[in-house]
């Protein structure tokens, strides 16, 4: 499925929120996202992060279960 991620301008992590109360931040703490698929809230310290669509092999249910069960397999794609 395609998901909208936000890329940190400093550490290059791409982050996304998996559920309504899934607050995520990048590795360096420069940006955060919240809201899952219901709404999106993006915060940043110095500059707004670009939104990037990526394709991941997962369903909405798996993303929710990953958040709800605190597995944390998804939600961040580490920068290179």
Residue, then its C-alpha position, 0 to 999 in steps of 0.5 A: x500500500x502507498x503511505x505518506x511519509x515525512x522525511x527529516x531534513x537532518x537525519x533523512x529518516x522517513x516517518x509515518x503514523x500508523x494509528x490515531x494516537x501513534x505519535x512518532x519522531x525521527x531519530x534526531x528529534x527534528x520532526x514528528x507526526x501523529x494521527x494515523x490515517x484519520x488526520x495528520x499532524x506534523x511538527x518540526x523544529x527548523x523547517x517543514x519536512x517534505x511529504x514523500x509517498x512510499x510503497x510498503x508491503x503491508x495492510x492498514x490492519x497490520x500497521x494498526x496491530x504493529x502500533x497496538x501490540x507495540x511491535x514497532x516493525x513499522x513507522x520509521x524508515x531509517x535514513x541513509 
